[in-house]
Amino acid sequence: MRAHKINGFSMPSDPQSPKEKGGRASAPPRVAAAIVARSSSPDRPGGLLSNRTLVPVNGLSCLGHIARRLALCPLLDSVVVAVGDAEADRSIIEAAEALKLNWLVGYPHDMLRRLLSAADRLNADHIVRVNGNFPLIDPSALERLIASHLGRTADYSSNSHYQGVVYGLGAEIISRSILREVLEYGPPADLYSRTRLFMRRPWDVNINPQPAGSPAPDFKASVDFAGDEKIIEAIFAEGARHYQNPSAEPLNEDVIAFFKARPELAAAGRKNGVSEVGLSKVLLFPEKLAALKYNGSSSVDRSYPISVELSLTNLCNQSCRWCSDRELRRRSPDCLDLDTLKRLFDDLARGGTRGVTIEGGGEPTLSPIFEAAVLAAGERQLAVGLISKGLELFPPERDPAIYARFECIRISLDAADRWQYLKTKGVDGFDQVLSNLTRLAECASEKTLGVGYVLTSQNDEPDHLQHLALSLRSLGVDYLQIRPVVDNPDMVSRMPLDFLKKFERARFSVNLAALSDNEPDGNAGLPCLAHSLSAVIGADGAVWLCGRLNAEESAQPIGNLTSQSFQRIWLGPERAAQCARAASAAWCQSHCPQCRMTKYNQLLADIDRLKTKNFI
């Protein structure tokens, strides 16, 4: 197929010239799909496969499966493979030609321009983005998405986990006109390497409010890592016996049923594990819940924690007025060493822990081993999250690409303007943190980026909070989480903040749950089992049963990594003794007048009441 140059990139020639939109005003809108694909280096963050589009699955490449399944969607007028311009991308072009698919080349780091080029090339009014590593893209779900998008004359629509579609089976659709507007009047193109950033434009975009329904379980059915293709092949094989229509393609409902029946494969394929455990995600770990259910409060759960909260250093460059770690930093101005950390990660990986959240005592990005720690965790297939104050993220010597290795990043902002920031944190850093958030949205564009906000009587002005929510949305932040101040009763705010929910969009949420979840009710009279879900490790190597104990001078750790392995500590007598004390609600409440684990313990108590063995 011959190619010609258009605007600095090449695309296959087409004997048919595109007609002007005005010449077919009465015609129905044209919808095209762009299969976005490009090669990637083998050292991508987290061990991602290179050229995932061409990975063979069940006798066909991912690209072949996608093309075959898109052909089952009648509302699609045409399909194009949109590739990068690297030499390695030639293999994708050759595969597209073998499948008799149209293709275009260009803008490898600017997803929106590549999509607009595809829409222009195919004279489409709307362009569907399909990832090249989604061999199970669901044509029926896509058909419903397109119909809804056109019916509502929307600018943007997507189906995702929140609309009940498993990750790897969904897509998104964008109007050509809004793409052109964004690229013509928006910031420089390098801000739009991913379509998620498009969603944060400050002007109004008609986003299709897809019915939420029941969120899909947090399963993953895409090809990202070595072994993912085996899971997809198992889905095809299982379909011959169990799908509602065995002769048809496996669809979303079939994939959900498959993973529910095969929890070991659901866990293996899950999107990079969990680094910061959410309440609903606990249900994704049946082996851990089974250990808690059948051991109960009478004995020690010997299974490893799902995640670990890790302090790299107690050094800090701020002095937040509500900080509960001041005493901790005075007692232990330490930094973990890399050898101890690698031994810990080896142990966690062998024991089945899924993720590590790097956070405080101090500011983790100040640790001299910050980057090495992130790399070491990734080498052991541990998902990594980061909680940072966000002020010193980009020193000159640090490669910004390190942040693409995190699955989720939360920045503790805690102020809505420069004056509040200076007054409560003791440094003039508000503008710098906002600038750093913009850079994070660029260099970690496909990761979850959030902002934490500790609400006090000094930063609860409604006007300031509204402006902040709008600013964060436009910067590319995924969520704003507001939590109450703890251990400072004189600074507690009772300001109702429900008005902030009006600023939510499809890709931006405001989380206010913690304002009510952390009421001072102790642990609801329940024995504490939730401490087994996550271990807490201090910068001095101390391992704690929970984070609240870590901040108390009178409390004792269950061991120290400088002299013991994590396995010996987790299975040792000191943890067993503290677990027995935590089983007493009275002891737990005396230490935790405000406990973030209460909701987990309520869930675990409900599960424990179930009389069936297969409770997941």
N, C-alpha and C positions, 0 to 999 in steps of 0.2 A: 504494500500500500504506500503510495507516495505521500509525502508530507510537505506542507508549506509553512512559512513563517507568518505569524500574526502577533503583533505586539511583543516581539522578542521571544516567543516560544513557538514550538512547532505543533502541528496537529494534522491529522489525515485530511486530505482533500475530499470534497464532496461535490458531485456534479450538480446538486441542487442548491441554488442560492437561497438564503433565508429571506422570507418575506417580511416586510414591515408589519408591525403589530396593527397599525391602523388599517391595513389592507384586509384584515380578517377579523374585524371588530366583533362580528356576529358569531364567529366560530367559538367552540368551547375552548377553555384554557388548555394549553398543551403542558403536559407533565413529563419530565425526563428524569432519569436516575443517573447519578454519577457514582461509580464504584471507585472510591478514593484509595489509592494504593501507591506505595513507594518502598524502595528497599531501605533497610536500616542496618547500621553496623552491628556486629555480633556483641559488642560491649554495651548495648543499650541498657539503661537502668533496670535493675531487677532481673537481668538475664533474658530479656525479650528476644524472641527469635528474629533473625533477619529475614526479609522477604516473606513474611507470613502469608501473603496472598497466594503464593505458589506452593505452600505446604500441601502434600497429598493427603486426602482424607477419603477413605472408602472408595478408592479407585479414581477420584477426581481431585484436581486442585481446589483450594478454597474459591478461587475465581470461577472455576467451572461450576461449582455448586451454586454460587451466587447468581451467575448468569442464568442457569437453569430455573432457579426459583423465582427470579424476577420475571421471567417469561410467563409465569403463571399469574401475573398481576395485570388484568386487562386495562386498568386505568393508566398504565405507563405507555407513553407514546414511543419512547426510545431510551436507549441505554448507552453510556459511554464509560470507558475506563480512563480515569484521570490520574496520571502518574507523575512522579517527580522527574527531574532532569539528570539524575546521576547515571553513570555508565551501567551500574548494576540494574537500573530500571529497564534496560533493554529487554531483559528476560521477561518482564511483565508485558511489554508491548508485543513480543513474539507470542506469548501465551494468548493475549487478547486477539491477535490476528488469527491464530489457530482456531479460536472459538468464534471467528467471524464477528467480533465485537469492534465497534468504533472506539477510537482512543484519542487522547490529546496529552500533550506534555507541557509542563510549566509550573512555575510558582510553587516549588516544593515546600517552602516554609510559610506560605500564605494560603491557608485553606479557603478563605472566602473568595480570593481572586481566582483560584482554581475552579471553584464552584460556579462563579459568574461566567468564566470562560466556557465552561461546559454548557451552561444555560444559553449563552449567546451562540455557541456552535450548533446546538440542536434547536435553536429558535424556540426555547421552552419558556413558558410563563412562570413555571415553578420547577425547582430542581430538588430532587430527593438525594440526600447524602446517605450512602451505604458504605460502611467500612469493609475494606478488602479482606479482613480476617473474620468475617461473619458468615460462615458457610451455611448456617441454619436460619438466615434471614427469613422471617415468616411472611409469605406472600399474602395470606388472608388478613393478618394484622396490618400490613402495609396498605392493602386495599381499603380497609376501614379508615386508616389514617388519612389517606389522600382524599377520600370522599368527605370526611369531616373537614379537612382543610379547605377544600373547594367550596363546600356548603356554607362555611362561615366566612368566606373571602378573607382568610387569615394571611398574615405575613410569615408566620412561623408556626410549625406544629411538630410534635415529636411524640413517639410512644416509647416508654421506658419502664423501668422497674416500678415507678409510681403509678403507671397506668396498667400494671399487671403483666408487663412483657419482660421476659427474662433477658438479662444482659447478653447481647450477641444475636438477638432475634429482632431488635428494633431498628428504627431509622428516624431521620428528621427531614422535613421539607421546608424550603424557604422560597419566597417569591423573588423573581429576578429583579423586580423594581426596587425592593428594599435592599437587596444586596448591592445594587448599583448606588443607591443613596448612601449607604453606609461607607462604601469605599470611596465615593466622591467627596463626601463632606466630613467623614470621620477622621480620627487621628491617623498617623502613618500606618502603612500596611503591616509592618512587622508586629503591630499589636493584635493582629487578627490571624495568628497562626492556627487557631482553632475556632470553630463556630461557637463554642460556649462563650467566647468573649463578645461575639456579636449580640448575645442576649443581654449584655449589660449596658447597651447604649442608653444615654440619658434621655433621648427623645422617645416618644411613644411608638411602640411596635405592636401591631395587632397580633398578640400571641393567642393561639387557639387553646382555650381552656378545656383540654381533654378530660373526660370524666375520670376521676381518680380511681374509683372502684377499690378493689383490694390490691395492695401492692404485691408484686410477685415476690416469691422467696428470693433471697440474695444468692441466687445461683449464677454461674457463669458458663456460657456455651459459645465462647469465642476461642480462636487459636492465637495464643500469645506466647506460651512457654512450651518447651519440649514435653511431650506427653499429653497436651491438650487435645491433639488430633485423635488420640486413642479414646478419649472420652466421647468425642463426636461420633467416632466409629461405633462405639458401644450403643449410642442412642439410635443409630441407624439399624444395628443388629437387633436391638430390643424391639424396635418398631415392627419388625416382621411378625411378631407374636402379639403385641399388646396395644398398638395404636388403634384408635377408633376406626380408622380406615387404613388398613395395612398396605394397600396399594398406593396410597398417596404419600406425600412428603410429611415428615414429622413436623408438627406445628407447636405453637407455644404451650398449649395444654398438655401435649404429649411429653414435651421436655420437662415440664414441671412434675408430671406424674413419674417420669423416669428418675429424676433426682430424688424425689421423695422415697422411691423404692430402693434407691442405691445411695444412701447417705455417705458412704465412703468415697464415692466418685464426686458427689456434691462438694465434699470437703476438699478433695484434691483439686477440683477445678475452680473453687471459689476465687473470686477476684482478689488475689494477693493477701488473703487472710484478713484479720482484724487487728488493728493497732490500738484503737481506743474503743473499748467494748461499749456498745449501745444496748439498751434494755432489750429491744426486739431481737438483736443479733445473738443474744445468749442462746436462743432457741436453735441456732444453726450449729450448735456443738453438742449433739446428742450424747457423745461419749463422756463429756464432762458432766453433763446433767445427770446421766445415769450413775456416775460415781457419787455425785452429791445425793441423789435420791436414795440409793441403796446403802450408803454409809450413814446418811442422816447426821443428826447432831451428836449421836452417841459415839462416833468414831471419827478418825481423821481421814479426809479425802486425800489419797496418795497420788492422784493424777495431777499433772503439771498445770499451772495456770494458763488460761487462754492468752493473756497478754502480760507484759511486764512494764511497770512505770519506772523509768530509769533517770536518775540525776547524774549527769556527767560532771558537774561542778557546782559548788556553792558560791562561786563568784557571781556578783551581780552589779550592774551598772545603773540601777535605779533604786529608789527608796520609797516604795509605795506605802502610803500612810496606814493601810490596812494589812500589811504583809504579816503573815503568821510564821514566816520562816526566818525572821531576824535572829531569834535565839538559836535556831539551827545553824545559821551561818557563823554566829559567834562561837559556838561549840565546835564546829567542824568545818573550817575553811579549806575543804579538800577538793581534789580532782581525781577521778578514777584514772588508773593507768590502762594503757591499751592491752597489755598482756592479760590482765585480769578480765577485761571486757571480752576479749576473744575466747577465753576459757568459758566465760558465762554464756556467750552466744552458742558455742559448741554444745554445751549442756542443754540449753533451751531447745535447740533444733532437734537434738536426739530425743528429748522428752515430749515433743509435740506442741510446744508453745508456738502460737501463730504470729505474734507480732510484738513489737517493742515501741513504746511511746517515750521519746526523749524529751524531758521536761525539767522543772525546777525542783528543789532548793534554790539554785541560782539561775543564771541565764546560760542555757546550754551552748549557744553559739560562741561563747567566750572560752569554752574548753579548748585546750591545744590539740585534743584528739577528736574534735567534732566531726570533721570530714572522714577521718579514718574509721570512726565508730559507725558512721552511716554505711560506708563501703563494706565493712566487716559484717554487718547485719545482713546486707543484701547478698553477699557471697554465700550465706547460710540459709537463704530463702526465707528470711524473717521479714515480714512487712514492717515498715518503719513509719511512725508518726512523729510530729514535732509540735511542741507547744513552746512558743518563744514570745518575748516582748517585742521583737521585731526591729530593734534599733540598730543592731550591729550585724545584719545579715550578709552584707556585701562588702567586706574588706577587700582591698585591691588584690590580695594574694589568693582569694577564694574563687574557685570556678563556680559561677552561678548555676551550672548544670547539676550541681550536687542536689539542689532542691527538687529536681525531677525524680529523684530516687525515693522521695517520701510519698506515701499513699495519701496522707492528709497532713495539713499544716494549719495550726490555729495560732493567731497572733493576739496576744493580750494587750488590747488598746486601752480600755478603761477610761477613756476621756473622749468628749465630743468636739473639743476645740483646743487650740494651742494653750490658752490660759489654764484650762482645767488640767491639762496634761502636766504643765509645769508645776501647778499647785499641789497635785496629788502624787506625782512621781519624782519631783525634785530635779528634773532635767527638762530642757527645752528640745523635745524630740518628736512632737506631734507630726509636723510636716515631713520629717524624715521617715517616720513609720508609714505614712500614707504613700510616699514615694516608693518605699520598699514593697508595699503591698502591690503596687502596679507592676514592679519588676517580677514579683513572685507569680502574678497572674500570667506573665509572659513565659517565664522559664519553667513553670510547672503547670502548664495550661490544662492538662488533662487530670490533674489531681484535685482533691477537695481542699478548698481554701476557705477558712473561716476566721472570724474575729470574735474574741471573747471580751466581755464587758462586765466588770464587777460594778454593780449598781450601788451607789451610796447616796447619802443626802447631799453630797457635794457635786454630783455629776448627773442628776436626774431631771434636768430641765427639758421639758417636752420639745420645745423648738429646736434645741441643739441636737436632741436624739433623732428627730425627723430628718434634719439635714445630714446627720451622720449616716443614717440608713440609705438615703439617696446616693450619697457619695460612695459608700461601699458597694452598692449595687452597680454603679457605673464603672468602678475600678476593676470589676471582675471577681468580687468576693462571692462565695457560694452561700454563706449564712452569717448571721449575727446572733450570737448566743449571749443572753443577758442572765447573770447569776447574782444572787444576793451576797452582800458582804458577810463574812463569817468571823466570829470572835471579836467583833467590834460593835457592840450593841448601840453605842452612841452615834454610829454612822449609818444605821439601818434606814433605808428609804422605803416608804409605803406607796410610792407613786404608781398608780395603775398605768400599765404600758400597752394595753391591748390595741391602742390606736396605731402602733407600729406594724401590726399585721397587714394593714392596707398597702404597705410598700412591698409585700411579697409578690414575686413573679415565679414563672416556671422554674427558673434557675437561681432564685434567691429567696431564702427563707429567714424568718425571725423566730428564734427559739426562746420562749419565755417560760418553759416548763420548770426550770430550776427554781424560779421565784416561788413556786408553791411546793415543789418536791422536797425542798430543804427546810421545811418548817421544823421548829424544834420539838419534834415528837420522838426523839431517840430512834430506836429501831422498831417501833410499833409493837413492842413486847415480844418480838420474835428472836429466836436464837440466830446468831449471825453465821451464815454459811457463805455469804457472798465474798468474804475476804479470800476465798480459794480461787476466785475467778482471775485475780490479778495480784502479782507480787510487787512490792515497792522496794526499790534498791537505791540507797543513798550514795552520794559522791565519795563517802569514806568506805564503801564496800558493804555497809550494813544492810541486811535484808530484814524488812519489816512485814508484819502481818497485814497492816493496812497503813494508808497515808496519814490518818489522824494520829496514830501512835508515834509516827516518825517525828511529829512536831512537838511531842511532849517530853520534857526533860526527864521525868520520872520513869518513862517507859523504857523497855529494853528490846533490842532487836532479837530475832530468832537465830541469828548467825552473822558471819562476816566473810565475804568472798576473798579477802586477803589471806585467810587461813583455812577456808573450807570450800568445797565445791558446792554449787547450787543444789545438786542432788542430795548431798549429805544434809544440807540445811533444811530443804523442803521435806525430807522424809525423817528428820531428826527429832529428838525428844523435846527440844524447846518449842518448836512449832506445835507439836502435839499438845503440850501443856497450855500454850496460849489459845489454841483452838478449843480446848475444853473450857477455858474461861470465857471465850467469846460465845460459847453455846448458852451461857447464862445471860439472859436479856438484861438483868440488873447490872452486871459487870459492863456489858457493852454500852448501855445507856449512860453509865457513870463517866465513860470516856468520850462518848459521842452524842452530845446534845443535838447536833445537826449532822446527820449521817447520809452521805450520798448513796450508800449501799442499801438503804431501806427499801427502795423499789425493787431491787434485785432480790432481796430476802422475801418480800411479799410474793414475787413470782415463783421463787423456789419453794415457798411454803405451799402454794397452790399446786405445783407439780407434785410435791411430796404426797398430797392428799389423793392423787389419782391412783386408782387400784389396778390399772393395766400396766403391763410390762412395756408395751410399745407406746409410750406416751408422747412421742414426737411424731 
